Amino acid sequence: MTYVDGLLIPVPTARKEDYKQLSERTSPIFLENGALRIVECWGDDVPKGKTTDFWGAVKASDAEMVVFSWIEWPSKAVRDAGMKKVMADPRMQPGAMGMPFDGKRMLFGGFATLLDLKK
């Protein structure tokens, strides 16, 4: 079964195009190092909850939107090896990327696939 890195990122709505461009520059680096698929989703229907929600999870302001992303890998072993290479790549260093969001509020984690249904 595949392995997935999931991310929640608060991005200023005024920087949506900057974020898209960053994704277009960095995604090939993940693919070069073993990732199978990268999906970036800009919030479209993200309700604010009473107890918890995506907004609160990343402390997003009204001037930001929550981005939900995932990177699919063939296995955890491929992900672990690939991520080491990705993080060492000069194109991924903070000064080279021009981050259009506050990385301290980004949530991320690795997930083992439990169920994967396709039609």
Secondary structure in CASP SS format (residue, H / E / C, confidence):
PFRMAT SS
TARGET T0000
AUTHOR 0000-0000-0000
METHOD secondary structure of the structure
MODEL  1
M C 1.00
T C 1.00
Y E 1.00
V E 1.00
D E 1.00
G E 1.00
L E 1.00
L E 1.00
I E 1.00
P E 1.00
V E 1.00
P E 1.00
T H 1.00
A H 1.00
R H 1.00
K H 1.00
E H 1.00
D H 1.00
Y H 1.00
K H 1.00
Q H 1.00
L H 1.00
S H 1.00
E H 1.00
R H 1.00
T H 1.00
S H 1.00
P H 1.00
I H 1.00
F H 1.00
L H 1.00
E H 1.00
N C 1.00
G C 1.00
A C 1.00
L C 1.00
R E 1.00
I E 1.00
V E 1.00
E E 1.00
C E 1.00
W E 1.00
G C 1.00
D C 1.00
D C 1.00
V C 1.00
P C 1.00
K C 1.00
G C 1.00
K C 1.00
T C 1.00
T C 1.00
D C 1.00
F H 1.00
W H 1.00
G H 1.00
A H 1.00
V C 1.00
K C 1.00
A C 1.00
S C 1.00
D C 1.00
A C 1.00
E E 1.00
M E 1.00
V E 1.00
V E 1.00
F E 1.00
S E 1.00
W E 1.00
I E 1.00
E E 1.00
W E 1.00
P C 1.00
S C 1.00
K H 1.00
A H 1.00
V H 1.00
R H 1.00
D H 1.00
A H 1.00
G H 1.00
M H 1.00
K H 1.00
K H 1.00
V H 1.00
M H 1.00
A H 1.00
D C 1.00
P H 1.00
R H 1.00
M H 1.00
Q C 1.00
P H 1.00
G H 1.00
A H 1.00
M H 1.00
G C 1.00
M C 1.00
P C 1.00
F C 1.00
D C 1.00
G H 1.00
K H 1.00
R H 1.00
M C 1.00
L E 1.00
F E 1.00
G E 1.00
G E 1.00
F E 1.00
A E 1.00
T C 1.00
L C 1.00
L C 1.00
D C 1.00
L C 1.00
K C 1.00
K C 1.00
END
